[in-house]
Amino acid sequence: MKKALVAFGMLLMTAPFARADITHRLQTSVQLTVDSAASQATRVGSTYSVSGSNVTLDTAGGLGALTAGSAVGYSAADYSITSAGDAFSFSEGFLEGDGTPTATTVSAGVVGSLPMLGNTTTTAGGVAGTLAGTIDSGGAMALTAGGAGSSATGQFVSEISIY
């Protein structure tokens, strides 16, 4: 009987130790955001086109010279019919593009004057208004809505890990 008890005791000593680590994590967070103002402008270039048949160019016209701060401008051309009495076609087109804009300046995080070009998209910035978020010592959170273009997000995470 003693031998059986000693053998059983030795068997228990060779058994692996049981291990049960438990980790419990509680996390509360608040994120407040206010959209920023933005503007994206793309300059449109000037174009000039002319086409026709039975038409002769007498005096050339077309696009003017490009100068800083202004668009290129246009001067009309003079045309005449090549063979009087015959059919003719004529088409002339001009699109005045954007002048060369002045550089924008950022002062205290604000651009005082945005460029207005041929293709411009501008969005207003958000307004914080009464936007607020708090977490007390007990983990309770409180969120207060803000103005347009703002958001408040609260999150509570409870995580249990057993190894």
OpenMM code with the backbone's topology and positions (N, CA, C; nanometers):
from openmm import Vec3, app, unit

residues = "MET LYS LYS ALA LEU VAL ALA PHE GLY MET LEU LEU MET THR ALA PRO PHE ALA ARG ALA ASP ILE THR HIS ARG LEU GLN THR SER VAL GLN LEU THR VAL ASP SER ALA ALA SER GLN ALA THR ARG VAL GLY SER THR TYR SER VAL SER GLY SER ASN VAL THR LEU ASP THR ALA GLY GLY LEU GLY ALA LEU THR ALA GLY SER ALA VAL GLY TYR SER ALA ALA ASP TYR SER ILE THR SER ALA GLY ASP ALA PHE SER PHE SER GLU GLY PHE LEU GLU GLY ASP GLY THR PRO THR ALA THR THR VAL SER ALA GLY VAL VAL GLY SER LEU PRO MET LEU GLY ASN THR THR THR THR ALA GLY GLY VAL ALA GLY THR LEU ALA GLY THR ILE ASP SER GLY GLY ALA MET ALA LEU THR ALA GLY GLY ALA GLY SER SER ALA THR GLY GLN PHE VAL SER GLU ILE SER ILE TYR".split()
positions = [
    Vec3(0.0813, -0.1165, 0.0000),
    Vec3(0.0000, 0.0000, 0.0000),
    Vec3(0.0874, 0.1253, 0.0000),
    Vec3(0.1964, 0.1165, 0.0829),
    Vec3(0.2863, 0.2301, 0.0861),
    Vec3(0.3543, 0.2489, -0.0479),
    Vec3(0.3881, 0.1363, -0.1122),
    Vec3(0.4537, 0.1477, -0.2424),
    Vec3(0.3597, 0.2123, -0.3444),
    Vec3(0.2341, 0.1767, -0.3397),
    Vec3(0.1367, 0.2337, -0.4332),
    Vec3(0.1200, 0.3830, -0.4078),
    Vec3(0.1210, 0.4212, -0.2804),
    Vec3(0.1062, 0.5614, -0.2446),
    Vec3(0.2294, 0.6416, -0.2865),
    Vec3(0.3486, 0.5829, -0.2706),
    Vec3(0.4721, 0.6490, -0.3127),
    Vec3(0.4740, 0.6616, -0.4647),
    Vec3(0.4333, 0.5588, -0.5353),
    Vec3(0.4297, 0.5625, -0.6822),
    Vec3(0.3308, 0.6682, -0.7299),
    Vec3(0.2158, 0.6763, -0.6640),
    Vec3(0.1151, 0.7763, -0.7012),
    Vec3(0.1693, 0.9174, -0.6751),
    Vec3(0.2391, 0.9368, -0.5657),
    Vec3(0.3001, 1.0656, -0.5323),
    Vec3(0.4049, 1.1047, -0.6348),
    Vec3(0.4849, 1.0078, -0.6802),
    Vec3(0.5869, 1.0360, -0.7819),
    Vec3(0.5211, 1.0711, -0.9149),
    Vec3(0.4103, 1.0058, -0.9444),
    Vec3(0.3364, 1.0343, -1.0674),
    Vec3(0.2824, 1.1770, -1.0642),
    Vec3(0.2325, 1.2201, -0.9499),
    Vec3(0.1820, 1.3563, -0.9370),
    Vec3(0.2942, 1.4588, -0.9539),
    Vec3(0.4143, 1.4272, -0.9070),
    Vec3(0.5253, 1.5208, -0.9186),
    Vec3(0.5718, 1.5350, -1.0628),
    Vec3(0.5486, 1.4395, -1.1477),
    Vec3(0.5890, 1.4484, -1.2879),
    Vec3(0.4823, 1.5163, -1.3732),
    Vec3(0.3625, 1.5323, -1.3202),
    Vec3(0.2544, 1.5961, -1.3965),
    Vec3(0.2872, 1.7442, -1.4170),
    Vec3(0.2509, 1.8018, -1.5330),
    Vec3(0.2777, 1.9439, -1.5576),
    Vec3(0.1957, 2.0309, -1.4628),
    Vec3(0.2523, 2.1465, -1.4312),
    Vec3(0.1814, 2.2378, -1.3425),
    Vec3(0.0664, 2.3027, -1.4179),
    Vec3(-0.0460, 2.3184, -1.3547),
    Vec3(-0.1603, 2.3892, -1.4132),
    Vec3(-0.1335, 2.5390, -1.4022),
    Vec3(-0.1630, 2.6111, -1.5095),
    Vec3(-0.1375, 2.7546, -1.5109),
    Vec3(-0.2612, 2.8231, -1.5661),
    Vec3(-0.3132, 2.9186, -1.4988),
    Vec3(-0.4322, 2.9902, -1.5446),
    Vec3(-0.4140, 3.1380, -1.5161),
    Vec3(-0.3509, 3.2119, -1.6115),
    Vec3(-0.3358, 3.3562, -1.5982),
    Vec3(-0.4584, 3.4224, -1.6595),
    Vec3(-0.5144, 3.5192, -1.5922),
    Vec3(-0.6315, 3.5918, -1.6402),
    Vec3(-0.5971, 3.7402, -1.6415),
    Vec3(-0.6276, 3.8038, -1.7523),
    Vec3(-0.6092, 3.9476, -1.7640),
    Vec3(-0.7442, 4.0099, -1.7975),
    Vec3(-0.7807, 4.1126, -1.7245),
    Vec3(-0.9061, 4.1840, -1.7493),
    Vec3(-0.8718, 4.3306, -1.7691),
    Vec3(-0.9148, 4.3870, -1.8838),
    Vec3(-0.8819, 4.5259, -1.9171),
    Vec3(-1.0102, 4.6004, -1.9463),
    Vec3(-1.0254, 4.7175, -1.8874),
    Vec3(-1.1371, 4.8077, -1.9147),
    Vec3(-1.0783, 4.9363, -1.9711),
    Vec3(-1.1355, 4.9838, -2.0818),
    Vec3(-1.0823, 5.1048, -2.1445),
    Vec3(-1.1984, 5.1888, -2.1935),
    Vec3(-1.1964, 5.3160, -2.1612),
    Vec3(-1.2972, 5.4108, -2.2074),
    Vec3(-1.2249, 5.5214, -2.2823),
    Vec3(-1.2800, 5.5623, -2.3979),
    Vec3(-1.2169, 5.6699, -2.4735),
    Vec3(-1.3226, 5.7576, -2.5382),
    Vec3(-1.2859, 5.8821, -2.5615),
    Vec3(-1.3716, 5.9793, -2.6279),
    Vec3(-1.2894, 6.0445, -2.7375),
    Vec3(-1.3472, 6.0566, -2.8573),
    Vec3(-1.2796, 6.1236, -2.9684),
    Vec3(-1.3694, 6.2356, -3.0183),
    Vec3(-1.3151, 6.3570, -3.0245),
    Vec3(-1.3878, 6.4739, -3.0727),
    Vec3(-1.3198, 6.5235, -3.1993),
    Vec3(-1.3961, 6.5483, -3.3047),
    Vec3(-1.3377, 6.5976, -3.4299),
    Vec3(-1.4206, 6.7131, -3.4852),
    Vec3(-1.3521, 6.8061, -3.5486),
    Vec3(-1.4151, 6.9173, -3.6180),
    Vec3(-1.3536, 6.9212, -3.7574),
    Vec3(-1.4375, 6.9132, -3.8612),
    Vec3(-1.3880, 6.9145, -3.9989),
    Vec3(-1.3178, 7.0460, -4.0297),
    Vec3(-1.2109, 7.0348, -4.1071),
    Vec3(-1.1394, 7.1564, -4.1469),
    Vec3(-1.1960, 7.2086, -4.2791),
    Vec3(-1.1766, 7.3355, -4.3021),
    Vec3(-1.2169, 7.3945, -4.4291),
    Vec3(-1.1187, 7.3490, -4.5362),
    Vec3(-1.1658, 7.3396, -4.6595),
    Vec3(-1.0775, 7.2962, -4.7678),
    Vec3(-1.1189, 7.3630, -4.8985),
    Vec3(-1.0213, 7.3808, -4.9843),
    Vec3(-1.0477, 7.4349, -5.1171),
    Vec3(-0.9519, 7.3696, -5.2150),
    Vec3(-1.0062, 7.3278, -5.3271),
    Vec3(-0.9233, 7.2704, -5.4326),
    Vec3(-0.9572, 7.3426, -5.5615),
    Vec3(-0.8572, 7.4004, -5.6243),
    Vec3(-0.8786, 7.4790, -5.7446),
    Vec3(-0.7893, 7.4274, -5.8569),
    Vec3(-0.8479, 7.4129, -5.9740),
    Vec3(-0.7737, 7.3702, -6.0921),
    Vec3(-0.7864, 7.4793, -6.1983),
    Vec3(-0.6750, 7.5226, -6.2466),
    Vec3(-0.6722, 7.6297, -6.3465),
    Vec3(-0.7158, 7.5758, -6.4823),
    Vec3(-0.8001, 7.6517, -6.5498),
    Vec3(-0.8461, 7.6163, -6.6841),
    Vec3(-0.7650, 7.6984, -6.7842),
    Vec3(-0.7115, 7.6320, -6.8834),
    Vec3(-0.6313, 7.7002, -6.9849),
    Vec3(-0.7154, 7.7615, -7.0951),
    Vec3(-0.6599, 7.8575, -7.1665),
    Vec3(-0.7276, 7.9203, -7.2797),
    Vec3(-0.7142, 7.8319, -7.4026),
    Vec3(-0.8179, 7.8293, -7.4827),
    Vec3(-0.8129, 7.7541, -7.6089),
    Vec3(-0.8706, 7.8391, -7.7222),
    Vec3(-0.8153, 7.8176, -7.8385),
    Vec3(-0.8628, 7.8842, -7.9600),
    Vec3(-0.8656, 7.7806, -8.0705),
    Vec3(-0.9751, 7.7763, -8.1451),
    Vec3(-0.9824, 7.6813, -8.2564),
    Vec3(-1.0534, 7.7473, -8.3739),
    Vec3(-1.0141, 7.7055, -8.4922),
    Vec3(-1.0778, 7.7552, -8.6137),
    Vec3(-1.0768, 7.6426, -8.7166),
    Vec3(-1.1837, 7.6304, -8.7905),
    Vec3(-1.1882, 7.5323, -8.8997),
    Vec3(-1.2833, 7.5843, -9.0072),
    Vec3(-1.2664, 7.5353, -9.1265),
    Vec3(-1.3546, 7.5768, -9.2344),
    Vec3(-1.3088, 7.5236, -9.3683),
    Vec3(-1.3940, 7.5443, -9.4651),
    Vec3(-1.3590, 7.5086, -9.6032),
    Vec3(-1.4027, 7.6233, -9.6941),
    Vec3(-1.3283, 7.6431, -9.8030),
    Vec3(-1.3483, 7.7533, -9.8961),
    Vec3(-1.3354, 7.8878, -9.8239),
    Vec3(-1.2415, 7.8924, -9.7266),
    Vec3(-1.2175, 8.0143, -9.6494),
    Vec3(-1.0669, 8.0392, -9.6514),
    Vec3(-1.0277, 8.1664, -9.6693),
    Vec3(-0.8865, 8.2041, -9.6711),
    Vec3(-0.8581, 8.2962, -9.5530),
    Vec3(-0.7468, 8.2712, -9.4847),
    Vec3(-0.7047, 8.3558, -9.3735),
    Vec3(-0.6375, 8.4800, -9.4312),
    Vec3(-0.6920, 8.5982, -9.3970),
    Vec3(-0.6326, 8.7235, -9.4440),
    Vec3(-0.5377, 8.7814, -9.3392),
    Vec3(-0.5838, 8.7926, -9.2157),
    Vec3(-0.5006, 8.8468, -9.1067),
    Vec3(-0.5104, 8.7503, -8.9891),
    Vec3(-0.3953, 8.7024, -8.9441),
    Vec3(-0.3950, 8.6049, -8.8352),
    Vec3(-0.4380, 8.6684, -8.7042),
    Vec3(-0.5084, 8.5920, -8.6251),
    Vec3(-0.5494, 8.6324, -8.4907),
    Vec3(-0.5128, 8.5190, -8.3963),
    Vec3(-0.5934, 8.4997, -8.2948),
    Vec3(-0.5711, 8.3875, -8.2050),
    Vec3(-0.5414, 8.4315, -8.0637),
    Vec3(-0.4715, 8.3463, -7.9918),
    Vec3(-0.4411, 8.3729, -7.8524),
    Vec3(-0.3342, 8.4799, -7.8399),
    Vec3(-0.3479, 8.5626, -7.7344),
    Vec3(-0.2489, 8.6652, -7.7071),
    Vec3(-0.1338, 8.6077, -7.6265),
    Vec3(-0.0546, 8.6958, -7.5723),
    Vec3(0.0623, 8.6548, -7.4940),
    Vec3(0.0230, 8.6326, -7.3487),
    Vec3(0.0884, 8.5370, -7.2859),
    Vec3(0.0638, 8.5080, -7.1451),
    Vec3(0.1492, 8.6003, -7.0605),
    Vec3(0.0815, 8.6759, -6.9725),
    Vec3(0.1546, 8.7614, -6.8799),
    Vec3(0.1110, 8.7262, -6.7380),
    Vec3(0.2006, 8.7404, -6.6438),
    Vec3(0.1722, 8.7045, -6.5049),
    Vec3(0.0535, 8.7836, -6.4527),
    Vec3(-0.0391, 8.7143, -6.3872),
    Vec3(-0.1542, 8.7781, -6.3247),
    Vec3(-0.2717, 8.8023, -6.4155),
    Vec3(-0.2628, 8.7657, -6.5441),
    Vec3(-0.3771, 8.7869, -6.6328),
    Vec3(-0.3908, 8.6693, -6.7292),
    Vec3(-0.5083, 8.6598, -6.7901),
    Vec3(-0.5323, 8.5552, -6.8897),
    Vec3(-0.4702, 8.5983, -7.0225),
    Vec3(-0.4671, 8.5076, -7.1171),
    Vec3(-0.3926, 8.5333, -7.2409),
    Vec3(-0.4599, 8.6301, -7.3348),
    Vec3(-0.5895, 8.6385, -7.3327),
    Vec3(-0.6581, 8.7277, -7.4261),
    Vec3(-0.6693, 8.6669, -7.5651),
    Vec3(-0.7411, 8.7392, -7.6541),
    Vec3(-0.7740, 8.6875, -7.7861),
    Vec3(-0.7849, 8.8044, -7.8825),
    Vec3(-0.7353, 8.7822, -8.0014),
    Vec3(-0.7585, 8.8805, -8.1074),
    Vec3(-0.8205, 8.8077, -8.2256),
    Vec3(-0.9226, 8.8702, -8.2805),
    Vec3(-0.9964, 8.8076, -8.3913),
    Vec3(-0.9104, 8.8042, -8.5178),
    Vec3(-0.9330, 8.7039, -8.5980),
    Vec3(-0.8646, 8.6936, -8.7278),
    Vec3(-0.9601, 8.7426, -8.8365),
    Vec3(-0.9056, 8.7775, -8.9510),
    Vec3(-0.9875, 8.8187, -9.0650),
    Vec3(-0.9812, 8.7094, -9.1703),
    Vec3(-1.0982, 8.6717, -9.2220),
    Vec3(-1.1093, 8.5655, -9.3218),
    Vec3(-1.1900, 8.6171, -9.4397),
    Vec3(-1.1704, 8.5556, -9.5536),
    Vec3(-1.2509, 8.5872, -9.6723),
    Vec3(-1.2849, 8.4571, -9.7437),
    Vec3(-1.3882, 8.4620, -9.8264),
    Vec3(-1.4300, 8.3465, -9.9055),
    Vec3(-1.3281, 8.3287, -10.0184),
    Vec3(-1.2840, 8.2059, -10.0398),
    Vec3(-1.1840, 8.1776, -10.1418),
    Vec3(-1.2455, 8.1843, -10.2810),
    Vec3(-1.3532, 8.1118, -10.3040),
    Vec3(-1.4204, 8.1112, -10.4357),
    Vec3(-1.5626, 8.1625, -10.4167),
    Vec3(-1.5846, 8.2873, -10.4572),
    Vec3(-1.7164, 8.3478, -10.4396),
    Vec3(-1.8222, 8.2651, -10.5108),
    Vec3(-1.9367, 8.2496, -10.4452),
    Vec3(-2.0468, 8.1743, -10.5030),
    Vec3(-2.0456, 8.0269, -10.4660),
    Vec3(-1.9313, 7.9737, -10.4230),
    Vec3(-1.9253, 7.8326, -10.3823),
    Vec3(-1.9653, 7.8195, -10.2349),
    Vec3(-2.0032, 7.6992, -10.1974),
    Vec3(-2.0403, 7.6724, -10.0577),
    Vec3(-1.9162, 7.6876, -9.9682),
    Vec3(-1.9390, 7.7294, -9.8451),
    Vec3(-1.8286, 7.7399, -9.7507),
    Vec3(-1.8785, 7.7035, -9.6104),
    Vec3(-1.7839, 7.6705, -9.5272),
    Vec3(-1.8161, 7.6490, -9.3856),
    Vec3(-1.7074, 7.7164, -9.3036),
    Vec3(-1.7471, 7.7644, -9.1850),
    Vec3(-1.6506, 7.8338, -9.1018),
    Vec3(-1.6930, 7.8218, -8.9561),
    Vec3(-1.5961, 7.7930, -8.8702),
    Vec3(-1.6226, 7.7843, -8.7266),
    Vec3(-1.5001, 7.8363, -8.6530),
    Vec3(-1.5248, 7.9225, -8.5562),
    Vec3(-1.4171, 7.9772, -8.4756),
    Vec3(-1.4626, 7.9730, -8.3298),
    Vec3(-1.3746, 7.9278, -8.2416),
    Vec3(-1.4096, 7.9206, -8.0996),
    Vec3(-1.2966, 7.9676, -8.0107),
    Vec3(-1.3338, 8.0295, -7.8999),
    Vec3(-1.2346, 8.0782, -7.8052),
    Vec3(-1.2894, 8.0600, -7.6637),
    Vec3(-1.2070, 8.0041, -7.5764),
    Vec3(-1.2397, 7.9927, -7.4341),
    Vec3(-1.1314, 8.0657, -7.3566),
    Vec3(-1.1738, 8.1711, -7.2863),
    Vec3(-1.0787, 8.2479, -7.2054),
    Vec3(-1.0514, 8.1708, -7.0777),
    Vec3(-0.9280, 8.1305, -7.0591),
    Vec3(-0.8895, 8.0553, -6.9407),
    Vec3(-0.8618, 8.1455, -6.8225),
    Vec3(-0.8162, 8.0855, -6.7172),
    Vec3(-0.7856, 8.1589, -6.5944),
    Vec3(-0.6534, 8.2323, -6.6080),
    Vec3(-0.6468, 8.3480, -6.5456),
    Vec3(-0.5205, 8.4189, -6.5341),
    Vec3(-0.4330, 8.3443, -6.4347),
    Vec3(-0.3065, 8.3776, -6.4323),
    Vec3(-0.2159, 8.3155, -6.3367),
    Vec3(-0.2475, 8.3725, -6.1990),
    Vec3(-0.2904, 8.2872, -6.1040),
    Vec3(-0.3295, 8.3397, -5.9728),
    Vec3(-0.2086, 8.3791, -5.8891),
    Vec3(-0.2327, 8.4658, -5.7934),
    Vec3(-0.1270, 8.4995, -5.6997),
    Vec3(-0.1150, 8.3860, -5.5989),
    Vec3(-0.0026, 8.3759, -5.5352),
    Vec3(0.0206, 8.2689, -5.4390),
    Vec3(-0.0666, 8.2901, -5.3151),
    Vec3(-0.1124, 8.1809, -5.2554),
    Vec3(-0.1889, 8.1910, -5.1316),
    Vec3(-0.0922, 8.1919, -5.0137),
    Vec3(-0.1328, 8.2594, -4.9088),
    Vec3(-0.0498, 8.2719, -4.7894),
    Vec3(-0.1272, 8.2189, -4.6697),
    Vec3(-0.0619, 8.1371, -4.5885),
    Vec3(-0.1235, 8.0848, -4.4671),
    Vec3(-0.0713, 8.1655, -4.3498),
    Vec3(-0.1634, 8.2226, -4.2720),
    Vec3(-0.1261, 8.3006, -4.1548),
    Vec3(-0.2096, 8.2525, -4.0368),
    Vec3(-0.1455, 8.2039, -3.9327),
    Vec3(-0.2119, 8.1501, -3.8129),
    Vec3(-0.3064, 8.0359, -3.8506),
    Vec3(-0.2656, 7.9547, -3.9475),
    Vec3(-0.3446, 7.8394, -3.9871),
    Vec3(-0.4607, 7.8716, -4.0788),
    Vec3(-0.4707, 7.9954, -4.1271),
    Vec3(-0.5836, 8.0376, -4.2093),
    Vec3(-0.5324, 8.0963, -4.3404),
    Vec3(-0.5996, 8.0607, -4.4503),
    Vec3(-0.5717, 8.1230, -4.5793),
    Vec3(-0.6731, 8.2348, -4.5947),
    Vec3(-0.6262, 8.3582, -4.5951),
    Vec3(-0.7166, 8.4731, -4.5966),
    Vec3(-0.7982, 8.4853, -4.7236),
    Vec3(-0.7408, 8.4504, -4.8370),
    Vec3(-0.8089, 8.4651, -4.9649),
    Vec3(-0.7815, 8.3417, -5.0501),
    Vec3(-0.8869, 8.2693, -5.0846),
    Vec3(-0.8717, 8.1481, -5.1654),
    Vec3(-0.8781, 8.1822, -5.3134),
    Vec3(-0.8028, 8.1108, -5.3962),
    Vec3(-0.8086, 8.1375, -5.5401),
    Vec3(-0.9410, 8.0885, -5.5984),
    Vec3(-0.9960, 8.1648, -5.6892),
    Vec3(-1.1163, 8.1240, -5.7612),
    Vec3(-1.0750, 8.1005, -5.9056),
    Vec3(-1.0712, 7.9739, -5.9454),
    Vec3(-1.0296, 7.9402, -6.0799),
    Vec3(-1.1453, 7.8732, -6.1526),
    Vec3(-1.1217, 7.8312, -6.2755),
    Vec3(-1.2257, 7.7726, -6.3587),
    Vec3(-1.2941, 7.6512, -6.2994),
    Vec3(-1.2232, 7.5754, -6.2177),
    Vec3(-1.2805, 7.4568, -6.1546),
    Vec3(-1.2402, 7.4609, -6.0070),
    Vec3(-1.3311, 7.5085, -5.9220),
    Vec3(-1.2993, 7.5276, -5.7803),
    Vec3(-1.4046, 7.4610, -5.6938),
    Vec3(-1.3596, 7.3832, -5.5965),
    Vec3(-1.4490, 7.3230, -5.4974),
    Vec3(-1.4027, 7.3701, -5.3602),
    Vec3(-1.4933, 7.4309, -5.2856),
    Vec3(-1.4613, 7.4811, -5.1526),
    Vec3(-1.5621, 7.4259, -5.0531),
    Vec3(-1.5134, 7.3757, -4.9412),
    Vec3(-1.6023, 7.3275, -4.8352),
    Vec3(-1.5738, 7.4066, -4.7085),
    Vec3(-1.6806, 7.4393, -4.6396),
    Vec3(-1.6680, 7.5152, -4.5156),
    Vec3(-1.6159, 7.4251, -4.4048),
    Vec3(-1.5502, 7.4840, -4.3092),
    Vec3(-1.5020, 7.4096, -4.1934),
    Vec3(-1.6144, 7.3869, -4.0947),
    Vec3(-1.5937, 7.2915, -4.0064),
    Vec3(-1.6924, 7.2626, -3.9033),
    Vec3(-1.6910, 7.3683, -3.7950),
    Vec3(-1.7939, 7.3619, -3.7116),
    Vec3(-1.8073, 7.4550, -3.5998),
    Vec3(-1.8141, 7.3727, -3.4725),
    Vec3(-1.7187, 7.3931, -3.3826),
    Vec3(-1.7159, 7.3147, -3.2594),
    Vec3(-1.8406, 7.3406, -3.1761),
    Vec3(-1.8830, 7.4640, -3.1660),
    Vec3(-2.0027, 7.4953, -3.0872),
    Vec3(-1.9884, 7.4423, -2.9458),
    Vec3(-2.0824, 7.3587, -2.9029),
    Vec3(-2.0807, 7.3036, -2.7667),
    Vec3(-2.0198, 7.1638, -2.7628),
    Vec3(-1.9444, 7.1264, -2.8647),
    Vec3(-1.8843, 6.9931, -2.8720),
    Vec3(-1.7998, 6.9665, -2.7474),
    Vec3(-1.8294, 6.8545, -2.6803),
    Vec3(-1.7544, 6.8211, -2.5593),
    Vec3(-1.7652, 6.6717, -2.5325),
    Vec3(-1.6679, 6.6215, -2.4602),
    Vec3(-1.6682, 6.4818, -2.4179),
    Vec3(-1.5898, 6.4682, -2.2890),
    Vec3(-1.6457, 6.3955, -2.1939),
    Vec3(-1.5776, 6.3775, -2.0655),
    Vec3(-1.5861, 6.2318, -2.0229),
    Vec3(-1.4873, 6.1918, -1.9414),
    Vec3(-1.4856, 6.0597, -1.8787),
    Vec3(-1.4570, 6.0838, -1.7309),
    Vec3(-1.5464, 6.0352, -1.6438),
    Vec3(-1.5212, 6.0560, -1.5010),
    Vec3(-1.4372, 5.9415, -1.4446),
    Vec3(-1.4012, 5.9523, -1.3180),
    Vec3(-1.3120, 5.8538, -1.2564),
    Vec3(-1.3743, 5.7146, -1.2500),
    Vec3(-1.5064, 5.7052, -1.2603),
    Vec3(-1.5728, 5.5751, -1.2611),
    Vec3(-1.5836, 5.5153, -1.4004),
    Vec3(-1.5336, 5.5851, -1.5015),
    Vec3(-1.5363, 5.5339, -1.6390),
    Vec3(-1.6603, 5.5742, -1.7162),
    Vec3(-1.7530, 5.6487, -1.6529),
    Vec3(-1.8731, 5.6922, -1.7249),
    Vec3(-1.8364, 5.8065, -1.8184),
    Vec3(-1.8907, 5.8036, -1.9384),
    Vec3(-1.8598, 5.9076, -2.0352),
    Vec3(-1.9844, 5.9889, -2.0658),
    Vec3(-1.9617, 6.1142, -2.1040),
    Vec3(-2.0691, 6.2038, -2.1440),
    Vec3(-2.0249, 6.2742, -2.2720),
    Vec3(-2.1129, 6.2771, -2.3723),
    Vec3(-2.0839, 6.3411, -2.5005),
    Vec3(-2.1859, 6.4514, -2.5241),
    Vec3(-2.1398, 6.5663, -2.5739),
    Vec3(-2.2275, 6.6776, -2.6062),
    Vec3(-2.2086, 6.7107, -2.7536),
    Vec3(-2.3197, 6.7152, -2.8276),
    Vec3(-2.3144, 6.7432, -2.9715),
    Vec3(-2.2603, 6.8825, -2.9975),
    Vec3(-2.1902, 6.8967, -3.1087),
    Vec3(-2.1364, 7.0258, -3.1501),
    Vec3(-2.2146, 7.0809, -3.2670),
    Vec3(-2.1539, 7.1749, -3.3380),
    Vec3(-2.2176, 7.2350, -3.4538),
    Vec3(-2.1956, 7.1506, -3.5789),
    Vec3(-2.2319, 7.2073, -3.6930),
    Vec3(-2.2186, 7.1385, -3.8212),
    Vec3(-2.0733, 7.1020, -3.8471),
    Vec3(-2.0496, 6.9843, -3.9044),
    Vec3(-1.9145, 6.9413, -3.9383),
    Vec3(-1.8335, 6.8961, -3.8190),
    Vec3(-1.9005, 6.8569, -3.7106),
    Vec3(-1.8289, 6.8073, -3.5937),
    Vec3(-1.8858, 6.6717, -3.5546),
    Vec3(-1.8071, 6.5924, -3.4812),
    Vec3(-1.8557, 6.4619, -3.4344),
    Vec3(-1.7905, 6.4271, -3.3017),
    Vec3(-1.8656, 6.3514, -3.2220),
    Vec3(-1.8163, 6.3025, -3.0929),
    Vec3(-1.8406, 6.1526, -3.0907),
    Vec3(-1.7387, 6.0749, -3.0584),
    Vec3(-1.7487, 5.9300, -3.0528),
    Vec3(-1.6980, 5.8834, -2.9178),
    Vec3(-1.7807, 5.8027, -2.8499),
    Vec3(-1.7404, 5.7445, -2.7225),
    Vec3(-1.7316, 5.5942, -2.7371),
    Vec3(-1.6373, 5.5338, -2.6659),
    Vec3(-1.6171, 5.3895, -2.6775),
    Vec3(-1.5804, 5.3318, -2.5410),
    Vec3(-1.6392, 5.2162, -2.5080),
    Vec3(-1.6046, 5.1432, -2.3878),
    Vec3(-1.5673, 5.0019, -2.4290),
    Vec3(-1.4491, 4.9541, -2.3857),
    Vec3(-1.4005, 4.8219, -2.4221),
    Vec3(-1.3769, 4.7431, -2.2933),
    Vec3(-1.4323, 4.6224, -2.2899),
    Vec3(-1.4054, 4.5292, -2.1796),
    Vec3(-1.3450, 4.4050, -2.2418),
    Vec3(-1.2250, 4.3691, -2.1979),
    Vec3(-1.1524, 4.2567, -2.2587),
    Vec3(-1.1064, 4.1616, -2.1488),
    Vec3(-1.1350, 4.0340, -2.1679),
    Vec3(-1.0888, 3.9310, -2.0757),
    Vec3(-1.0052, 3.8318, -2.1554),
    Vec3(-0.8825, 3.8086, -2.1088),
    Vec3(-0.7937, 3.7128, -2.1739),
    Vec3(-0.7551, 3.6067, -2.0717),
    Vec3(-0.7665, 3.4804, -2.1117),
    Vec3(-0.7267, 3.3695, -2.0264),
    Vec3(-0.6179, 3.2930, -2.0994),
    Vec3(-0.5047, 3.2750, -2.0314),
    Vec3(-0.3913, 3.2071, -2.0931),
    Vec3(-0.3776, 3.0695, -2.0370),
] * unit.nanometer
topology = app.Topology()
chain = topology.addChain("A")
for resn in residues:
    res = topology.addResidue(resn, chain)
    for name in ("N", "CA", "C"):
        topology.addAtom(name, app.Element.getBySymbol(name[0]), res)
